[in-house]
């Protein structure tokens, strides 16, 4: 159902007509075409709407860009209207929308979604049902999922349960088992602090989410958290984070996956990302410098450059002060050529056909590239190429 960007009154979409002689289309095709025609996919223009849960709760969602859909399952607390006005966040989403349609939403109980949430709904199953409701509203049959922070658990469970609906899985700042995020006493203490003193709790969480943030950024973050959810909902959702365990779901994911994590993330430690990557059957892990937990904080463009080859989007240009060689000066001209094609997502066979050489020769070039750049995987090499501006 279409809504104007300011989330005003409901506006019904027109009933489509199918020209005589045209091929049959599914209801999903028609609904998605209507969404596009109504502005859901306007370039760099956010459009908002609501979907509904089976029990009637409204879920606020936002859509930006155009192209193949990438859906961001909701993280801890958010606000699809207010977050869009935070410049680093908007720049990050617009970067993802360079060739893709980006969909995100607020959990029930947060942001612009219905704020009333029954206690029994704080479960992973309800989070999955929320994601399904948004996908069904937009008639999205097959998507790329980008799970950020605790949204990664929802993305993993969905990809494991409905593998035919997920073409790629991107996980950032994620974990497999919430019980490993801290000792039991520390987890209980954090939940109790948020529930009893949301202001102090949000400030403590800000210290974990962005140890290097300025005073202004920390203040803005804490204010946004408190305006996006009340203390009870925030505490219940934090408790859900600690209680969620997707270790059994991870091996069941069939989609190719990329796991990205900042090295000094204090909210979700790097060891959690390593466990996630190890349990996924088809995953590669890319680590980035920095300590900010959310990808749009700190060097958000570096995150976009790391994920661009995987998502087949345009990477932001590297800043002029950043060395463009990034170790690439050790590569031969042919190796640089091969690396550029790897960064475009081509397989060894496709590169061999493009360069008129054997797949075995390509494989040897890739092995040499990884050795010279001291990188473990093709995804890491592709990210290095993107940061250096080879795309």
C-alpha positions as CSV (number, residue, x, y, z in Angstrom):
1,X,0.0,0.0,0.0
2,X,1.5,3.3,-1.1
3,X,2.0,6.2,1.3
4,X,3.6,9.6,0.6
5,X,7.1,10.1,2.1
6,X,5.8,12.0,5.2
7,X,3.7,8.9,6.1
8,X,0.5,10.8,5.7
9,X,-2.9,9.5,4.9
10,X,-3.5,6.3,3.1
11,X,-3.5,6.5,-0.7
12,X,-5.0,3.6,-2.7
13,X,-3.2,2.3,-5.8
14,X,-5.2,2.2,-9.0
15,X,-6.3,-1.2,-10.4
16,X,-4.0,-2.1,-13.3
17,X,-5.3,-3.0,-16.8
18,X,-3.6,-5.6,-18.9
19,X,-3.5,-4.8,-22.7
20,X,-5.1,-7.3,-25.0
21,X,-2.8,-9.8,-26.3
22,X,-0.2,-9.4,-23.6
23,X,1.2,-12.4,-21.7
24,X,-0.2,-13.3,-18.3
25,X,1.5,-11.8,-15.3
26,X,1.3,-12.8,-11.7
27,X,-0.4,-10.7,-9.0
28,X,3.1,-10.1,-7.6
29,X,4.3,-8.8,-10.9
30,X,1.4,-6.3,-11.1
31,X,1.8,-5.1,-7.5
32,X,5.6,-4.6,-7.9
33,X,5.0,-2.7,-11.2
34,X,2.5,-0.5,-9.4
35,X,5.0,0.1,-6.6
36,X,7.5,1.3,-9.2
37,X,5.0,3.4,-11.0
38,X,3.9,5.0,-7.7
39,X,7.4,6.1,-6.8
40,X,8.7,3.3,-4.6
41,X,11.8,3.2,-6.8
42,X,12.4,6.8,-7.5
43,X,16.1,7.5,-7.7
44,X,17.5,8.6,-4.3
45,X,14.0,9.6,-3.2
46,X,12.7,7.7,-0.1
47,X,9.1,6.6,-0.3
48,X,7.3,5.1,2.8
49,X,4.4,2.8,3.4
50,X,2.9,0.3,5.7
51,X,2.4,-3.4,5.7
52,X,0.4,-5.4,8.2
53,X,1.0,-8.4,10.4
54,X,-1.7,-11.1,10.5
55,X,-2.9,-9.7,13.8
56,X,-3.2,-6.2,12.3
57,X,0.0,-4.5,13.6
58,X,1.3,-2.0,11.1
59,X,4.9,-2.1,9.9
60,X,6.5,1.0,8.5
61,X,8.8,0.5,5.6
62,X,10.9,2.7,3.3
63,X,12.1,2.2,-0.3
64,X,14.9,4.0,-2.1
65,X,16.5,3.6,-5.5
66,X,15.7,1.3,-8.4
67,X,16.9,-2.1,-9.6
68,X,17.1,-5.6,-8.1
69,X,15.9,-5.5,-4.5
70,X,18.1,-5.6,-1.5
71,X,16.2,-5.8,1.8
72,X,17.6,-4.8,5.2
73,X,15.9,-6.7,8.0
74,X,15.4,-4.4,11.0
75,X,18.2,-3.9,13.5
76,X,17.7,-3.2,17.2
77,X,15.6,0.1,17.1
78,X,15.1,2.4,14.1
79,X,12.9,5.0,12.6
80,X,12.5,5.0,8.8
81,X,11.5,8.6,8.7
82,X,14.0,10.2,11.1
83,X,17.0,8.1,10.2
84,X,16.7,9.3,6.6
85,X,17.6,12.8,7.8
86,X,20.9,11.6,9.4
87,X,23.5,12.4,6.7
88,X,25.9,9.5,7.1
89,X,23.0,7.0,7.2
90,X,21.4,8.6,4.1
91,X,24.7,8.6,2.2
92,X,25.2,4.9,3.0
93,X,21.7,3.9,1.9
94,X,22.1,6.0,-1.3
95,X,25.3,4.1,-1.9
96,X,23.6,0.8,-1.7
97,X,20.8,2.2,-4.0
98,X,23.3,2.8,-6.8
99,X,21.7,0.3,-9.1
100,X,19.6,-1.5,-6.4
101,X,16.2,-1.0,-4.7
102,X,16.8,-0.7,-1.0
103,X,14.0,-1.7,1.4
104,X,14.2,-1.3,5.1
105,X,11.5,-1.2,7.9
106,X,10.9,-0.6,11.6
107,X,10.1,-3.4,13.9
108,X,6.7,-3.4,15.6
109,X,7.2,-1.3,18.7
110,X,9.8,1.0,17.2
111,X,10.0,4.0,14.9
112,X,7.0,4.7,12.8
113,X,5.6,1.2,13.1
114,X,2.8,0.6,15.7
115,X,4.3,1.2,19.1
116,X,2.1,-1.2,21.0
117,X,3.8,-4.7,21.0
118,X,2.5,-7.7,23.0
119,X,5.1,-9.3,25.3
120,X,4.7,-12.7,23.6
121,X,5.9,-11.3,20.3
122,X,9.5,-10.8,21.3
123,X,10.6,-13.9,19.5
124,X,12.7,-14.7,16.4
125,X,9.6,-16.2,14.8
126,X,7.8,-12.8,15.0
127,X,10.8,-11.1,13.5
128,X,10.7,-13.6,10.6
129,X,6.9,-13.0,10.2
130,X,7.6,-9.2,10.1
131,X,10.1,-9.6,7.3
132,X,7.7,-11.9,5.4
133,X,4.9,-9.3,5.7
134,X,7.1,-6.6,4.2
135,X,8.2,-8.8,1.3
136,X,4.6,-9.8,0.6
137,X,3.4,-6.2,0.7
138,X,6.0,-5.3,-2.0
139,X,5.5,-8.6,-3.9
140,X,9.2,-9.4,-3.7
141,X,9.7,-13.1,-4.5
142,X,13.5,-13.2,-4.6
143,X,15.8,-10.7,-2.9
144,X,19.3,-10.0,-1.7
145,X,19.3,-9.7,2.1
146,X,21.7,-7.5,4.0
147,X,21.6,-8.2,7.7
148,X,23.1,-5.5,9.9
149,X,23.9,-6.3,13.5
150,X,21.0,-8.3,15.0
151,X,19.2,-8.0,11.6
152,X,21.7,-10.6,10.5
153,X,20.1,-13.3,12.5
154,X,16.7,-12.6,10.9
155,X,18.4,-12.7,7.5
156,X,20.1,-16.0,8.2
157,X,16.9,-17.7,9.5
158,X,14.9,-16.4,6.4
159,X,17.6,-17.6,4.0
160,X,17.7,-21.0,5.7
161,X,13.9,-21.4,5.8
162,X,13.2,-20.1,2.3
163,X,16.4,-20.6,0.2
164,X,14.5,-20.1,-3.1
165,X,13.7,-16.5,-2.1
166,X,17.3,-15.4,-1.4
167,X,19.8,-14.9,-4.1
168,X,22.6,-13.4,-2.0
169,X,23.2,-12.9,1.7
170,X,25.3,-10.0,3.0
171,X,26.0,-9.9,6.8
172,X,27.6,-6.9,8.5
173,X,28.5,-6.7,12.2
174,X,26.7,-9.9,13.0
175,X,26.9,-12.8,15.4
176,X,25.7,-16.4,15.6
177,X,24.8,-16.9,19.2
178,X,23.6,-14.0,21.4
179,X,24.7,-15.8,24.6
180,X,28.3,-15.2,23.6
181,X,27.9,-11.4,23.5
182,X,28.8,-11.2,27.2
183,X,28.7,-13.1,30.5
184,X,25.2,-13.8,31.8
185,X,25.6,-11.2,34.6
186,X,26.6,-8.5,32.1
187,X,23.8,-9.3,29.7
188,X,21.2,-9.2,32.5
189,X,22.7,-6.0,33.9
190,X,22.5,-4.3,30.5
191,X,18.9,-5.3,30.0
192,X,17.9,-4.1,33.5
193,X,19.7,-0.8,33.0
194,X,17.9,-0.1,29.7
195,X,14.6,-1.0,31.3
196,X,15.0,1.0,34.4
197,X,17.1,4.0,33.1
198,X,16.8,4.2,29.4
199,X,18.8,7.4,29.2
200,X,21.8,6.0,31.0
201,X,21.5,2.7,29.2
202,X,21.4,4.4,25.8
203,X,24.6,6.3,26.7
204,X,26.4,3.1,27.7
205,X,25.4,1.5,24.5
206,X,26.6,4.5,22.5
207,X,30.0,3.9,24.1
208,X,29.9,0.3,22.8
209,X,28.5,1.2,19.3
210,X,31.0,4.0,18.7
211,X,34.0,4.3,21.1
212,X,35.6,6.9,18.8
213,X,32.5,9.0,18.3
214,X,32.5,12.7,19.0
215,X,30.3,14.1,21.8
216,X,27.9,15.4,19.2
217,X,27.5,12.1,17.4
218,X,27.1,10.2,20.7
219,X,24.4,12.7,21.9
220,X,22.6,12.4,18.5
221,X,22.7,8.6,18.7
222,X,21.3,8.3,22.2
223,X,18.5,10.8,21.4
224,X,17.6,8.9,18.3
225,X,17.5,5.6,20.2
226,X,15.2,7.0,23.0
227,X,12.9,8.5,20.4
228,X,12.6,5.3,18.4
229,X,11.5,3.0,21.3
230,X,10.4,3.3,24.9
231,X,12.4,1.7,27.6
232,X,10.3,-1.5,27.9
233,X,10.5,-2.3,24.2
234,X,14.2,-1.4,23.9
235,X,14.9,-3.8,26.9
236,X,12.8,-6.6,25.5
237,X,14.5,-6.3,22.1
238,X,17.9,-6.3,23.7
239,X,16.9,-9.4,25.6
240,X,15.8,-11.0,22.3
241,X,19.3,-10.2,20.8
242,X,21.0,-12.0,23.7
243,X,18.6,-15.0,23.4
244,X,18.8,-15.5,19.6
245,X,20.9,-18.4,18.4
246,X,21.1,-19.1,14.6
247,X,24.0,-21.6,14.7
248,X,21.7,-24.4,13.4
249,X,20.3,-22.2,10.6
250,X,23.7,-21.1,9.2
251,X,24.8,-24.4,7.6
252,X,21.4,-24.6,5.9
253,X,21.9,-21.4,3.9
254,X,22.4,-22.1,0.2
255,X,22.9,-18.6,-1.1
256,X,26.4,-17.2,-1.6
257,X,27.3,-15.1,1.4
258,X,29.7,-12.2,2.3
259,X,30.4,-11.5,6.0
260,X,31.9,-8.0,6.7
261,X,33.1,-6.9,10.1
262,X,35.2,-4.1,11.6
263,X,38.2,-5.3,13.4
264,X,37.6,-3.5,16.7
265,X,33.8,-3.6,16.9
266,X,33.0,-3.8,20.7
267,X,29.3,-4.4,20.4
268,X,29.7,-7.5,18.3
269,X,33.2,-8.9,18.4
270,X,35.1,-10.1,15.4
271,X,35.2,-13.7,16.7
272,X,31.4,-13.8,16.2
273,X,31.7,-12.9,12.5
274,X,34.4,-15.5,12.1
275,X,32.0,-18.1,13.6
276,X,29.3,-17.0,11.2
277,X,31.5,-17.2,8.2
278,X,32.8,-20.7,9.3
279,X,29.3,-22.1,9.7
280,X,28.0,-20.7,6.3
281,X,28.6,-23.2,3.5
282,X,29.4,-20.6,0.8
283,X,30.8,-17.5,2.7
284,X,33.8,-15.3,2.6
285,X,34.9,-12.9,5.4
286,X,36.2,-9.4,4.9
287,X,37.5,-7.4,7.8
288,X,37.8,-3.7,7.8
289,X,39.6,-1.3,10.1
290,X,37.5,0.7,12.6
291,X,35.5,0.3,15.8
292,X,32.0,1.7,14.9
293,X,29.4,-1.0,15.0
294,X,26.9,0.3,12.5
295,X,28.3,0.5,8.9
296,X,27.2,4.2,8.2
297,X,29.3,5.4,11.1
298,X,33.0,5.9,10.7
299,X,34.2,5.2,7.2
300,X,30.9,4.2,5.6
301,X,32.3,4.5,2.1
302,X,34.9,1.9,2.9
303,X,32.1,-0.5,3.8
304,X,30.4,0.3,0.5
305,X,33.6,-0.3,-1.4
306,X,34.0,-3.7,0.3
307,X,30.5,-4.8,-0.5
308,X,30.2,-3.3,-4.0
309,X,31.6,-6.2,-6.0
310,X,29.3,-8.7,-4.1
311,X,26.2,-6.6,-4.7
312,X,27.2,-5.5,-8.2
313,X,26.8,-1.8,-7.4
314,X,29.0,1.1,-8.1
315,X,31.7,1.7,-5.4
316,X,32.3,5.2,-4.0
317,X,35.6,6.6,-5.2
318,X,38.5,6.3,-2.8
319,X,39.5,9.6,-1.2
320,X,42.4,11.4,-2.7
321,X,44.4,11.0,0.5
322,X,44.0,7.2,0.4
323,X,46.8,5.3,-1.4
324,X,45.4,3.9,-4.6
325,X,47.9,1.2,-4.9
326,X,47.1,-0.4,-1.5
327,X,49.7,-3.1,-2.2
328,X,48.7,-3.5,-5.8
329,X,52.1,-2.2,-7.1
330,X,53.4,-5.7,-6.4
331,X,51.1,-7.1,-9.1
332,X,52.0,-7.6,-12.7
333,X,49.9,-5.9,-15.4
334,X,48.1,-9.2,-16.2
335,X,47.4,-9.8,-12.5
336,X,45.9,-6.4,-12.1
337,X,43.7,-7.2,-15.1
338,X,42.6,-10.5,-13.6
339,X,42.0,-8.8,-10.2
340,X,39.7,-6.2,-11.9
341,X,37.6,-9.0,-13.4
342,X,37.5,-10.8,-10.1
343,X,36.2,-7.6,-8.5
344,X,33.4,-7.5,-11.1
345,X,32.3,-11.0,-9.9
346,X,33.5,-13.1,-12.8
347,X,34.4,-16.7,-12.3
348,X,37.7,-18.2,-13.4
349,X,36.0,-19.7,-16.5
350,X,34.5,-16.3,-17.4
351,X,37.8,-14.5,-16.9
352,X,39.5,-17.2,-19.0
353,X,37.0,-16.6,-21.8
354,X,37.4,-12.8,-21.6
355,X,41.2,-12.9,-21.7
356,X,41.5,-15.9,-24.0
357,X,43.6,-17.9,-21.6
358,X,43.0,-21.2,-19.8
359,X,41.0,-21.5,-16.5
360,X,44.1,-23.1,-15.0
361,X,46.1,-20.0,-15.8
362,X,43.5,-17.8,-14.3
363,X,43.4,-19.9,-11.1
364,X,47.2,-19.5,-10.9
365,X,46.9,-15.7,-11.3
366,X,44.3,-15.5,-8.6
367,X,46.5,-17.6,-6.2
368,X,49.4,-15.3,-6.9
369,X,47.3,-12.2,-6.3
370,X,46.1,-13.5,-2.9
371,X,49.6,-14.4,-2.0
372,X,51.1,-11.0,-2.9
373,X,48.2,-9.0,-1.3
374,X,48.3,-11.3,1.8
375,X,44.6,-11.9,1.5
376,X,42.6,-15.0,2.3
377,X,39.8,-15.0,-0.2
378,X,38.6,-13.7,-3.6
379,X,36.0,-11.5,-1.8
380,X,38.8,-9.8,0.2
381,X,40.8,-9.2,-3.0
382,X,37.7,-7.8,-4.7
383,X,37.2,-5.4,-1.8
384,X,40.9,-4.3,-2.0
385,X,40.4,-3.7,-5.7
386,X,37.3,-1.6,-5.0
387,X,39.0,0.5,-2.4
388,X,41.9,1.1,-4.8
389,X,39.5,2.3,-7.5
390,X,40.1,-0.6,-10.0
391,X,36.4,-1.0,-10.7
